[in-house]
Every structure is written in C-alpha cells, then in structure tokens.
C-alpha cells in the first residue's frame, strides 16, 4: 500500500526541473472566486469531498462581482402564483435554444430551485411576498415568469454571500495567482487526467535567470519566494469565466480575462465556441444599458474623432418618428443583439451603432437630457406596447432622464457611484455593441466534467448553453454546474476513490510544464534586458482590436480568415517575439496572460472558420455576411418591406435553425485546431417510477 502525500495548508518544496518549487497538495483545486467557484467550494465542503484549495488571479475582480445590468436576472423554475410549470417544461425551454445538450438542460431545470433556495438561505435577498412566494417576471426567450432579481447587482450579492460561507468553512483561498498551465497525465489508451496546476504568483518579484532562481537570497540570507507555485490535486473545478480578454469592445469588467487557453493546451475540448452574445453597453464605465435605460427612449448621437460633427444618426435610416421611438423602447426588452430581429426589428439599432463605431470610426453616446428628433416627446406615435408600458409607469412626458428617474431612480444613481463618474442629468454616456457573454466554452458532460478526467468547467468557462438562452440562465447554470461537479467529486472522485500523484510521478508530470514556463519568461526578459522594447501590452491591445473588428457581432468568411492568419502567426512566433521586463510583475504576468488569450483566440477563430465551412449562417447574436442574403428592411411607413441603404457587410441569410440539432466541438492537438460535429444529446426520458429511482439512489450513488 502506497502512502498518500499529505494535504498541506503550506506548500512543501519539491525539486522539479532542477528547481526547488513549492507544491501545495489538495484533493480539489477550485480556480476562480466568482459565484460558480465559491458555490463549488461551498458544496464540496458540505458534501465531504476532501481537502479544497481555491486560487484566483484577483479575488476582487471578475464578472460575478463587477458586472450587471439594469435588473440583473436569475432564471429558475416558477415558485409563485398559479402559472403552470415543471422541470421538464423548463428543460424544454432551455433545450429549444438550439445546440444545447439535453442532459445539461434537464439538470439546469431540475436543480434550479435547489440552487436558488440555497442562495436565499445564505442571505441573497430575492423578493418574496408575505406568503413566501418568490415572485417572478418574464425575461427574454422565456414563455413563463421564471425570472427574478435583486437589482443591478444580483450576481454581486450572490458572490458576497457565497464567499462568506466559504470563509466560515475555513477553505484556503490563494490570491494573485495567474494560471500558467494544467498538469495532466496520459494513460496508455490516450485518455488524460488532471494531476495539478501551475500558477505564477504575481505578489512576489520574478527572478530573471535560472541561476538567480536557485542562488539569490534576500537580506537575511533566506532564499527568495518562488514566483511559481504548483498545486497537486485530483480534481480541478475550472471557474475561470469566459475568455473575455479576446475582445477590445467588451462589457466584461477590467480584471476578467479567463484562462481557457491553458485548458485547451491540456487537451480539454471546446463546444459551441462561435456563440458569443453581444449587446449595447456603456464603455466608460462598462455596464449593460438594458431595461429602463432603453425603455425611457434616450437620444442616440455620434461624434467624429475630434469630438465634433454631432449627428443624431438613427434618423439617417429610420425616418419615421414613431418607429424610431418604438424600436429604441424595444431594446429594453430585447437587449441582446439578435440577428432574427435585425431584419426589421429592434436589433437594427445595434447594426446602426456598429456602423458608426466600426465602419465610420465615430464615437456613439446616449443623451438622456433631450428627446430624440424633437424637443417635445410625443407618446401618441409610440407602438401600443410601448405606450401602455410607459403610461403604467407614469412616464409619458418629459425628457429621457426625467422618465428614467420616475421609473428607476437607482438606474440613474448607479452611474453617479461609478468610476468614471457620469451624471446623466448633464453628461453623455458613451456606448458600443460589446461582447457580453460566451454561450459556448469548454465541453461538459451531464456532471460538468470535461473530456479530461477530473477537470470540471463551471460557470461561463463551461459550454453548457446553446445558441439562445433565457435571460438569467447563466447565473443559474453556474450554480447548477458547480453543484453537479461537487456532487460527482464527492461521490466518485474523493480521496477514497482517486489518489493524487506521489512525489516522483508528480515531478515527472510537472517538469515539462514548468520548464516551458521558465523558458518563455527567460526569453522574454532576456530580450528586454538586451534593449528590445517591451511589447507584451501592445500585443494584447492589437489582438483585442483585431478580434473586435474581424470577429465581433458582424463577421464574414474573409474577416475571420484575415484574423486567423494574423493570430496564427502571433501564436507561432510568440516565444521568440514577446518581450517583457523582469522587474515588472505585471509584465511577467501578462507574458502568460497574452499567451493564454492568443491560444483561445486561435481556437475560437478556427471554430468560426469551421462553422462557415460547415454551412453555418447568421444565428444567435452574430451576423455572418452573405452575398446571397438580404439587407435589413424598413418596418415602417410606405417603404415597409423595402431594403435599407446599408453597407453590403450587413447582407445576411438566417440559419433558420438548420444546425440546432448539432454541436460543434473543438480540440487543440500539437498546436493545431481540429473539429467534429455531433448530434446534440437529447433530453433524457423520464424515469419517474419512485421505487426504481429510490433503489438506484440507495445503491450508493448509482445515479452517478
């Protein structure tokens, strides 16, 4: 019988690649301190899943804590009123979004109430009436009233309460750790399994040369702290968020980067990577301008590069006053860019903003101080839906800011509390069509385990969604995925089931990963020491600009090909061209961050190219330019149904659900992306005979 390495709260040194490296051992490492990561740690603790360590690049950063919208939504099973609903019906709603696996849809529906009520018990103040019903409302792509909210900071409230619970549990949380690479082992049959994780500690200086790494001491004679830390484990819960760093025009908060590249290098497959969600958002500060911000019908204006030549540009294309007002109002309900609504609906607004910012190089703002088109607001021109809503809200008169403060004072106050500060009573609000969420991600099975044994992508890192999803489904998916992963680890991958590697085997597995990291930094810092200008920050900016211009909400086979050619070249040459200062912790940190982002961008662009080659057309939140398609048309006046005078880049053909029953999976093998298309997994058939289910459940976890 072999002796298991001790699980320690303090790292123990181990000689790997000729270097003394601190190694911390745990059964499960949770990467990421957002709501999904904290949920996984919380559940693992309560389920007795073994020792747990959490790591994050910056605990206070990330989308859960810093992103939101006018009324950030949590989507769950109906828990109020007399409306019909069931687990199966909610699963069918999720499944109907296209390209979503049925077992994930059923699990998200089945565990939605459990995840939601757990948050309630932890202290998230979801509204309930005096009888205890949790009141809901209808969100986008939702046939019921399953949505609920605690306001613009729903996810922040979630992460705050989950964090308190994890801290009460005493779980070790390590901050300022940049993911470098996943350590894996490969079995004789080619299957891979998690063995650990290499991170860069960004809270200590980097030693520039291997000799100094082993010989340099600080003032009291002690060896300097190693900038590298290895975490040895059997399980990784990968809650790193989506690869937000790929895009320049994004509403993801500063500090949300993702770490998907390391997963792809470790052999984890991707799923539905083409399916990004885009929407109108303010850029300074970053925030979704959904809901009330659009329903009060602000004025859209643009300026040239010098800040002059003000234009109320929507009127150039939408020359009917009532239609313009009604389409802007609808953006509140229909906030994400939806190609199905671009032909003659509210998503035409997104395309016109995109034309101003990307094609014309202008800057777009929302003006809440004046009414669109004319000084006096004329509600009689509104569509019945818009008129009735504003009438019930008591907001049929005044200016947009007066309507906003009447309907939703906190939405106004929000921008007063941000950096930069914006007072909507007098300031214009800069906006653009921004990357907001990746519906695809790393592949997951019914228990949120990837194709690499022991690696569980949860939250936005995991590709659990389809092409469309109800608003708020992402928050529920993160809680469900984390819970499912914790259940499976506790039942099948705890310390009594799966052993961490012993010292010698772990050193063998980790050595090439560590050697590669050291060589990358040594080359980058040596070039800087030799006088070459530092370029790691410039590379990141250039990549982000390229992705937003060529692979954002409007794409074509040509633009994707151009971007892929450039990213492939950058990635192939990266080890020889990246230059970073050894004396700058941020510079060394970004050496790994940029490599990770380039890796993700290469896989994502390759997936977009493969999607087009597979016959994919415009769907979800993306317009693929198609010379054989149609331009958007007017939905108003005498010219209704006639094509608008828009650039040919906006000519498209709808997918029409042609690929809804298929899932695209991506793999990175020896630096080359490859793809397969498979049928999506169907919704599981009901097995609701009680005695059978009870027997399986009693039999020590046959449900797993």
C-alpha positions in Angstrom: 0.0 0.0 0.0 1.4 3.4 -1.0 1.4 6.4 1.3 -0.5 9.4 0.0 1.2 12.8 0.0 0.0 14.9 2.9 -2.6 17.6 2.2 -1.0 20.8 3.5 -2.1 24.4 4.0 1.5 25.4 3.5 3.4 24.4 0.3 6.2 21.9 0.6 9.3 22.2 -1.6 9.9 19.6 -4.3 12.7 19.5 -6.8 11.2 19.8 -10.3 13.1 20.7 -13.5 16.2 21.2 -11.3 14.5 23.8 -9.2 13.1 23.8 -5.7 9.4 24.6 -6.3 6.7 24.9 -3.6 4.0 22.3 -4.0 0.6 22.5 -2.3 -1.4 19.3 -2.2 -5.2 19.1 -2.1 -7.9 16.8 -3.4 -9.6 19.6 -5.3 -8.4 22.9 -6.5 -11.1 25.4 -7.4 -9.8 28.1 -9.9 -11.8 31.3 -9.7 -13.6 33.2 -7.0 -16.8 34.1 -8.8 -20.2 32.8 -7.8 -19.7 29.5 -9.6 -16.3 28.9 -8.0 -17.5 29.8 -4.5 -20.6 27.6 -5.0 -18.3 24.6 -5.9 -16.1 25.2 -2.8 -19.2 25.6 -0.6 -20.8 22.4 -1.9 -17.6 20.4 -1.7 -17.1 21.3 1.9 -20.7 20.4 2.9 -20.6 17.1 0.9 -17.3 16.0 2.4 -15.4 16.0 -0.9 -11.9 16.1 0.6 -9.5 19.0 1.0 -10.1 22.1 -1.0 -8.0 25.0 -2.1 -9.2 28.0 -4.1 -6.9 30.1 -6.3 -7.6 33.4 -8.2 -5.7 35.9 -10.1 -7.5 38.7 -8.3 -10.2 37.9 -5.7 -12.0 41.3 -6.1 -12.1 41.1 -9.9 -14.2 39.1 -12.2 -17.7 39.3 -13.8 -19.7 37.9 -10.9 -18.6 40.7 -8.6 -18.4 43.6 -11.0 -20.8 43.1 -13.9 -24.5 43.5 -14.2 -27.3 45.5 -15.8 -30.4 47.5 -15.1 -32.1 44.5 -13.5 -29.7 41.6 -13.5 -31.7 38.4 -13.7 -31.7 34.9 -12.1 -33.6 32.3 -14.1 -35.2 29.4 -12.2 -38.3 27.3 -12.0 -41.6 29.2 -11.3 -42.0 29.4 -7.5 -45.1 31.6 -7.3 -48.7 32.1 -8.5 -50.9 29.7 -10.4 -48.9 29.5 -13.6 -48.2 26.0 -14.9 -44.6 24.9 -14.9 -42.5 21.8 -14.5 -38.9 20.7 -14.6 -39.5 19.1 -17.9 -41.1 22.3 -19.4 -38.2 24.5 -18.2 -35.7 21.9 -19.6 -37.5 22.1 -23.0 -37.3 25.9 -22.9 -33.5 25.7 -22.4 -33.1 22.9 -25.0 -35.1 24.9 -27.6 -32.3 27.5 -27.7 -30.6 25.2 -30.2 -27.3 23.2 -30.0 -27.7 22.6 -26.3 -27.3 19.1 -24.9 -30.4 17.8 -23.3 -28.9 16.4 -20.1 -27.4 19.8 -19.3 -30.8 21.4 -19.9 -32.6 18.9 -17.7 -30.1 19.3 -14.9 -30.2 23.1 -15.0 -34.0 22.9 -14.7 -34.0 20.2 -12.0 -31.5 21.9 -9.8 -32.6 25.5 -10.4 -34.9 25.6 -7.3 -32.2 23.9 -5.2 -29.6 26.4 -6.2 -31.8 29.4 -5.9 -33.1 28.5 -2.5 -29.6 27.8 -1.3 -28.7 31.4 -2.2 -31.8 32.6 -0.4 -30.8 30.7 2.8 -27.3 32.2 2.5 -28.8 35.7 2.5 -29.3 36.8 -1.1 -32.5 38.9 -0.8 -34.6 37.7 -3.7 -38.0 39.3 -3.4 -40.9 37.3 -1.9 -44.4 38.1 -0.9 -45.9 37.8 2.6 -46.8 34.2 2.0 -43.2 33.2 1.0 -43.7 33.0 -2.8 -40.7 34.2 -4.8 -42.3 36.4 -7.4 -41.1 36.2 -11.0 -41.3 38.1 -14.3 -40.8 37.2 -17.9 -37.4 37.6 -19.4 -36.2 37.2 -23.0 -36.7 33.7 -24.6 -38.9 32.8 -21.6 -42.5 31.6 -22.0 -43.2 31.7 -18.2 -42.4 34.2 -15.4 -39.3 32.3 -14.1 -37.0 35.3 -13.8 -36.2 37.2 -10.6 -33.7 39.8 -9.5 -32.3 41.7 -6.5 -31.5 44.6 -8.8 -28.4 45.5 -10.9 -26.0 43.7 -8.5 -27.7 40.2 -8.3 -24.5 38.3 -9.1 -22.5 40.5 -6.7 -25.0 39.7 -3.9 -24.6 36.0 -4.8 -20.8 36.0 -4.7 -20.8 38.1 -1.5 -22.9 35.6 0.4 -21.2 32.5 -1.0 -17.8 34.0 -0.2 -18.9 34.5 3.5 -19.9 30.8 3.6 -16.6 29.6 2.2 -14.7 31.8 4.6 -16.8 30.4 7.5 -15.9 26.9 6.3 -12.2 27.8 6.6 -11.3 27.0 3.0 -7.9 28.1 2.0 -8.0 30.9 -0.7 -4.9 32.0 -2.5 -5.0 35.4 -4.3 -2.8 36.8 -7.0 -2.1 33.5 -8.8 -2.1 33.6 -12.6 -3.0 30.3 -14.2 0.0 29.1 -16.4 -0.9 25.6 -17.3 -2.8 22.5 -16.3 -0.6 19.5 -15.3 -2.0 16.2 -16.7 -1.1 12.6 -17.1 -1.8 10.4 -20.1 -2.9 6.8 -19.8 -1.9 4.0 -22.2 -5.2 4.4 -24.1 -4.6 8.1 -24.6 -7.0 9.4 -22.1 -5.9 12.3 -20.0 -6.4 13.1 -16.3 -5.8 16.1 -14.1 -2.6 15.9 -11.9 -2.3 19.6 -10.9 -2.0 23.2 -11.8 1.0 25.6 -12.3 0.4 29.2 -11.3 2.5 32.3 -11.3 2.5 34.2 -8.0 2.1 37.8 -9.0 2.6 39.1 -5.5 6.3 38.3 -5.5 9.1 39.6 -7.8 10.2 37.4 -10.7 13.8 36.3 -10.7 15.1 36.7 -14.2 17.6 33.9 -14.6 17.7 30.2 -13.6 20.9 30.8 -11.7 19.4 33.5 -9.7 16.3 31.4 -9.0 18.5 28.9 -7.1 21.2 31.2 -5.7 19.8 34.7 -5.0 18.9 35.4 -1.3 17.3 38.3 0.3 18.9 40.4 3.1 18.5 37.9 5.9 20.1 35.1 3.9 16.8 33.3 3.1 16.0 32.2 -0.4 13.6 34.5 -2.2 10.0 33.4 -2.6 9.5 31.4 -5.8 7.3 33.1 -8.4 5.9 29.7 -9.3 3.6 27.5 -7.3 2.4 24.0 -8.2 -0.9 22.7 -6.9 -1.1 18.9 -6.8 -4.7 17.6 -7.0 -7.0 15.0 -8.5 -9.7 17.5 -9.4 -9.8 21.0 -10.9 -13.1 22.9 -10.8 -12.4 25.4 -13.5 -14.4 28.5 -12.7 -12.3 31.0 -14.6 -15.0 32.8 -16.5 -15.2 33.2 -20.3 -12.2 34.3 -22.3 -13.1 38.0 -22.0 -9.7 39.3 -22.8 -10.0 38.4 -26.5 -12.2 41.5 -27.3 -11.4 45.2 -27.0 -15.1 46.2 -27.3 -16.4 44.4 -24.3 -18.6 45.0 -21.3 -16.7 42.4 -19.2 -15.1 44.3 -16.2 -11.5 45.1 -16.0 -9.7 42.1 -14.4 -12.0 39.5 -16.1 -9.6 37.7 -18.5 -10.4 34.0 -18.4 -7.9 31.1 -18.6 -9.4 28.9 -21.3 -6.1 28.7 -23.3 -4.5 26.6 -20.6 -7.4 24.2 -20.7 -7.1 23.8 -24.5 -3.4 23.2 -24.2 -4.1 20.5 -21.7 -6.4 18.7 -24.1 -9.8 19.9 -23.0 -12.2 20.3 -25.9 -14.4 23.3 -26.7 -18.1 23.4 -27.5 -20.2 26.0 -29.4 -17.3 28.4 -29.4 -18.8 30.6 -32.1 -21.8 31.5 -29.9 -20.9 34.9 -28.3 -23.6 37.2 -27.1 -23.3 40.9 -27.9 -25.3 43.9 -26.7 -25.3 47.6 -26.2 -23.3 48.7 -23.2 -21.6 51.8 -21.8 -17.9 51.7 -22.2 -16.8 54.3 -19.6 -17.8 52.7 -17.2 -18.6 49.3 -18.6 -22.3 48.4 -17.9 -25.1 46.9 -19.9 -27.6 49.6 -21.0 -30.6 47.3 -21.0 -34.0 47.5 -19.4 -35.1 51.0 -18.3 -32.1 52.7 -20.0 -33.7 51.9 -23.3 -37.4 52.0 -22.3 -37.1 55.7 -21.5 -36.0 56.3 -25.2 -32.8 58.3 -25.0 -31.3 60.1 -27.9 -28.5 58.4 -29.9 -25.8 60.7 -31.1 -22.3 60.3 -32.6 -19.2 62.5 -33.0 -16.2 62.4 -35.2 -12.6 61.6 -33.9 -12.1 65.2 -32.8 -15.4 65.3 -30.9 -17.2 67.4 -33.4 -19.9 66.9 -36.1 -22.7 65.8 -33.8 -25.2 63.6 -35.6 -28.5 62.0 -34.4 -27.6 59.1 -36.7 -30.6 56.8 -36.2 -32.7 59.2 -38.2 -30.5 58.7 -41.3 -32.0 55.2 -41.7 -35.2 55.3 -39.5 -37.1 58.3 -40.9 -40.3 57.5 -39.1 -40.6 59.2 -35.7 -42.9 56.6 -34.1 -40.9 53.7 -35.5 -37.6 55.1 -34.2 -39.1 55.7 -30.7 -40.7 52.2 -30.6 -37.6 50.4 -31.7 -35.4 52.1 -29.1 -38.0 51.2 -26.4 -38.0 47.6 -27.5 -34.2 47.4 -27.0 -35.1 47.4 -23.2 -37.0 44.1 -23.6 -34.9 42.8 -26.4 -31.5 43.9 -25.2 -29.0 41.4 -26.7 -28.2 41.7 -30.4 -30.4 39.1 -32.0 -29.9 38.5 -35.7 -33.6 37.5 -36.1 -34.6 41.0 -35.0 -32.0 42.7 -37.3 -34.0 42.2 -40.4 -36.8 44.6 -39.4 -36.8 44.8 -35.6 -35.0 46.3 -32.7 -31.6 44.8 -33.4 -31.4 47.3 -36.3 -30.3 49.7 -33.6 -27.2 47.6 -32.8 -26.3 47.5 -36.5 -26.5 51.3 -36.8 -24.4 51.7 -33.7 -21.8 49.2 -35.2 -21.8 51.2 -38.5 -20.9 54.4 -36.6 -18.2 53.0 -34.4 -16.5 50.3 -36.5 -17.2 51.3 -40.1 -17.2 55.1 -39.7 -14.8 55.4 -36.8 -17.1 57.7 -34.8 -18.0 57.6 -31.1 -21.6 57.0 -30.0 -23.3 58.3 -26.9 -26.7 58.1 -25.3 -28.1 61.5 -24.4 -30.7 61.4 -21.7 -31.1 65.2 -21.4 -33.0 65.7 -24.7 -35.7 63.8 -26.5 -34.9 62.1 -29.9 -35.8 64.0 -33.1 -37.8 66.8 -31.5 -37.8 68.6 -28.2 -41.3 67.6 -27.1 -41.9 64.0 -26.5 -45.0 62.7 -28.4 -46.2 59.4 -26.9 -49.1 59.2 -29.4 -46.6 58.0 -32.0 -45.5 55.0 -29.9 -46.5 51.4 -30.6 -49.3 50.3 -28.3 -46.9 48.1 -26.3 -44.5 51.0 -25.6 -47.4 53.4 -24.9 -49.1 51.1 -22.4 -45.9 50.4 -20.6 -44.8 54.0 -20.2 -48.4 55.0 -19.3 -48.5 52.4 -16.5 -45.1 53.6 -15.3 -46.3 57.3 -15.2 -43.6 58.2 -17.7 -45.3 59.6 -20.9 -43.9 63.1 -20.6 -40.7 65.0 -20.0 -37.1 64.2 -21.1 -35.5 60.7 -21.0 -33.7 61.5 -17.7 -37.0 62.6 -16.2 -38.6 59.4 -17.3 -35.6 57.3 -16.1 -35.8 58.9 -12.6 -39.5 58.4 -12.5 -39.3 54.7 -13.4 -36.0 53.6 -11.9 -34.1 56.1 -9.7 -31.4 53.5 -8.9 -30.6 53.2 -12.6 -29.7 56.9 -12.5 -27.8 56.8 -9.2 -25.8 53.9 -10.5 -23.6 56.0 -12.8 -23.1 58.6 -10.0 -21.3 55.9 -8.0 -19.0 54.6 -10.8 -15.5 55.4 -11.9 -15.6 57.3 -14.2 -18.5 59.3 -12.7 -21.3 60.1 -15.1 -24.3 62.3 -14.2 -27.0 61.5 -16.7 -28.8 64.8 -16.0 -26.0 66.6 -17.9 -23.4 64.1 -19.2 -23.5 62.0 -22.3 -22.9 58.2 -21.9 -20.5 56.5 -24.4 -21.9 53.2 -25.7 -21.0 50.5 -28.2 -22.0 47.0 -29.2 -20.0 44.9 -26.8 -19.0 41.3 -26.2 -21.1 40.4 -23.1 -21.1 36.6 -22.6 -19.8 33.4 -24.3 -22.6 30.9 -24.6 -20.0 28.3 -25.7 -17.0 27.2 -23.7 -15.2 24.1 -22.5 -17.0 20.9 -23.1 -19.0 19.4 -20.2 -21.0 16.2 -19.7 -24.1 15.7 -17.5 -22.0 16.2 -14.3 -20.0 19.1 -15.8 -16.8 17.0 -16.2 -14.8 17.7 -19.3 -13.2 15.1 -21.6 -10.1 15.3 -19.3 -10.9 13.3 -16.2 -11.0 15.4 -13.1 -11.4 18.8 -14.8 -14.8 20.4 -14.3 -15.5 23.7 -16.1 -18.3 25.6 -14.4 -19.8 29.0 -14.9 -19.1 30.8 -18.1 -15.9 28.7 -18.6 -18.2 25.7 -19.3 -20.0 25.4 -22.6 -23.4 24.4 -21.2 -25.5 26.8 -23.2 -26.9 26.7 -26.7 -27.3 29.4 -29.3 -30.0 31.2 -27.4 -30.8 31.2 -23.7 -33.3 32.9 -21.4 -32.0 36.0 -19.7 -30.5 35.0 -16.4 -29.9 31.4 -17.3 -26.2 31.9 -17.0 -26.4 32.7 -13.2 -28.5 29.5 -12.7 -26.2 27.4 -14.9 -23.2 28.4 -12.8 -24.8 27.3 -9.5 -26.1 24.1 -11.1 -22.8 23.2 -12.7 -20.9 23.8 -9.6 -23.3 21.7 -7.5 -23.2 18.9 -10.0 -19.4 18.9 -10.1 -19.2 18.9 -6.3 -21.7 16.0 -6.1 -19.7 13.9 -8.6 -16.4 14.7 -7.0 -17.7 13.7 -3.5 -19.3 10.5 -4.8 -16.7 9.3 -7.3 -13.5 11.4 -7.2 -12.9 12.0 -3.5 -9.7 10.8 -1.7 -11.1 7.3 -1.2 -11.7 7.0 -4.9 -8.8 8.8 -6.7 -5.3 9.4 -5.4 -3.1 12.4 -6.1 0.3 11.5 -7.6 3.2 10.7 -5.4 6.2 13.0 -5.5 8.3 11.2 -8.2 5.3 10.8 -10.6 4.2 14.3 -10.0 7.6 15.7 -10.7 7.7 13.9 -14.0 4.3 15.2 -15.0 5.0 18.8 -13.9 8.6 19.1 -15.2 7.8 19.9 -18.9 5.1 22.4 -17.9 7.4 24.2 -15.5 10.3 24.1 -18.0 8.2 25.6 -20.7 7.0 28.4 -18.4 10.6 29.2 -17.3 11.8 29.2 -20.9 9.1 31.6 -22.0 9.8 34.1 -19.3 13.6 33.7 -19.7 13.4 34.5 -23.4 11.0 37.4 -23.0 13.0 39.1 -20.2 16.4 38.4 -21.9 15.2 40.4 -25.0 14.1 43.3 -22.8 17.5 43.2 -21.0 19.2 43.3 -24.4 17.4 46.6 -25.2 14.4 45.4 -27.2 11.3 47.4 -26.4 8.7 45.7 -24.2 5.7 44.6 -26.3 3.6 42.3 -24.2 1.0 45.0 -23.6 1.0 46.1 -27.2 0.4 42.5 -28.4 -2.7 42.3 -26.1 -4.1 45.5 -27.4 -3.5 44.6 -31.0 -5.2 41.2 -30.5 -8.2 42.7 -28.9 -8.6 45.3 -31.6 -8.3 42.6 -34.3 -10.9 40.4 -32.7 -13.5 43.2 -32.2 -13.0 44.4 -35.8 -12.9 41.0 -37.6 -14.7 38.5 -35.3 -17.3 40.5 -33.4 -21.1 40.7 -33.9 -20.6 41.2 -37.6 -18.3 38.6 -39.3 -17.5 37.2 -42.7 -15.5 34.3 -44.0 -13.0 36.8 -45.3 -12.7 38.8 -42.0 -12.4 35.6 -40.0 -9.7 34.3 -42.3 -7.7 37.6 -42.0 -7.9 37.5 -38.2 -7.0 33.8 -38.1 -3.9 34.3 -40.3 -2.6 37.1 -38.0 -3.4 35.2 -34.7 -1.8 32.0 -36.1 1.4 34.0 -36.9 1.5 35.7 -33.5 1.0 32.4 -31.6 3.6 30.5 -33.7 6.2 33.2 -33.1 5.2 34.2 -29.6 8.1 32.6 -27.7 10.5 34.4 -30.0 8.9 37.8 -30.1 7.3 38.6 -26.8 9.4 41.0 -24.7 8.7 41.7 -21.0 10.6 43.4 -18.2 11.7 41.0 -15.4 11.4 43.8 -12.9 7.7 44.3 -13.6 5.3 41.8 -12.1 2.6 42.9 -14.4 4.8 42.5 -17.4 5.7 38.9 -16.5 2.1 38.2 -15.5 1.0 39.4 -19.0 3.5 37.2 -20.7 1.4 34.2 -19.7 -1.9 36.1 -20.0 -1.3 37.1 -23.6 -0.2 33.5 -24.5 -3.4 32.2 -22.9 -5.5 34.8 -24.8 -3.8 34.1 -28.1 -4.4 30.4 -27.7 -8.1 31.0 -27.0 -8.4 33.4 -29.9 -6.7 30.9 -32.3 -9.2 28.1 -31.2 -12.2 30.4 -31.4 -11.3 31.8 -34.8 -10.7 28.3 -36.1 -14.1 27.4 -34.8 -15.7 30.3 -36.6 -14.0 29.3 -39.9 -15.1 25.7 -39.4 -18.6 26.9 -38.8 -18.8 28.8 -42.0 -17.2 25.8 -43.9 -19.9 23.6 -42.4 -22.6 25.7 -43.9 -23.3 27.9 -40.9 -25.2 31.1 -41.4 -26.3 34.0 -39.2 -27.8 33.0 -35.9 -27.9 33.9 -32.3 -26.0 37.2 -31.7 -23.9 37.1 -34.8 -24.4 38.4 -38.4 -22.3 36.4 -40.9 -22.0 38.5 -44.1 -23.5 36.5 -47.0 -23.5 37.9 -50.6 -26.5 35.7 -51.3 -28.5 37.0 -48.4 -30.6 40.1 -47.8 -30.2 43.5 -46.3 -32.4 44.7 -43.4 -35.7 46.2 -44.4 -37.9 49.0 -43.2 -40.7 48.0 -40.9 -42.5 51.4 -41.1 -44.3 53.8 -43.5 -44.8 53.5 -47.2 -41.4 51.8 -47.6 -42.2 48.9 -45.3 -40.5 45.7 -46.5 -38.0 47.6 -48.8 -34.3 47.0 -48.3 -32.5 49.8 -46.4 -29.5 51.6 -47.9 -26.9 49.9 -45.7 -23.4 48.6 -46.4 -23.1 45.2 -48.0 -21.4 43.9 -44.9 -24.9 43.8 -43.4 -26.3 41.4 -46.0 -27.1 38.1 -44.4 -29.1 34.9 -44.5 -30.6 33.4 -41.4 -29.6 29.9 -40.3 -33.3 29.2 -39.6 -32.4 26.5 -37.0 -30.6 24.3 -39.6 -27.8 23.4 -37.2 -29.8 23.5 -34.0 -29.6 19.7 -33.6 -25.8 19.7 -34.0 -22.9 20.6 -31.7 -19.5 21.7 -32.8 -16.6 20.5 -30.7 -13.1 21.8 -31.0 -9.8 20.3 -29.9 -6.2 21.6 -29.9 -3.7 18.9 -30.8 0.0 19.7 -31.1 -0.9 23.3 -31.7 -3.5 22.6 -34.5 -7.2 23.0 -34.1 -9.5 20.3 -35.2 -13.3 19.9 -35.1 -16.1 17.4 -35.1 -19.8 17.9 -35.4 -22.1 15.6 -33.4 -25.8 15.3 -32.7 -26.7 17.1 -29.5 -27.5 14.8 -26.6 -31.3 14.6 -26.4 -33.4 15.4 -23.4 -33.4 12.3 -21.2 -36.6 10.3 -20.9 -38.4 10.5 -17.6 -37.6 7.8 -15.1 -40.2 8.7 -12.6 -41.3 5.4 -11.1 -40.4 6.1 -7.5 -39.3 2.6 -6.4 -36.8 2.3 -9.2 -35.3 5.7 -8.6 -35.2 5.2 -4.9 -33.4 1.8 -5.3 -30.8 3.3 -7.6 -30.3 6.2 -5.2 -29.9 3.9 -2.2 -27.4 1.8 -4.0 -24.5 4.0 -3.0 -24.9 6.5 -5.8 -25.9 4.6 -8.9 -27.3 7.9 -10.0 -23.7 9.0 -10.7 
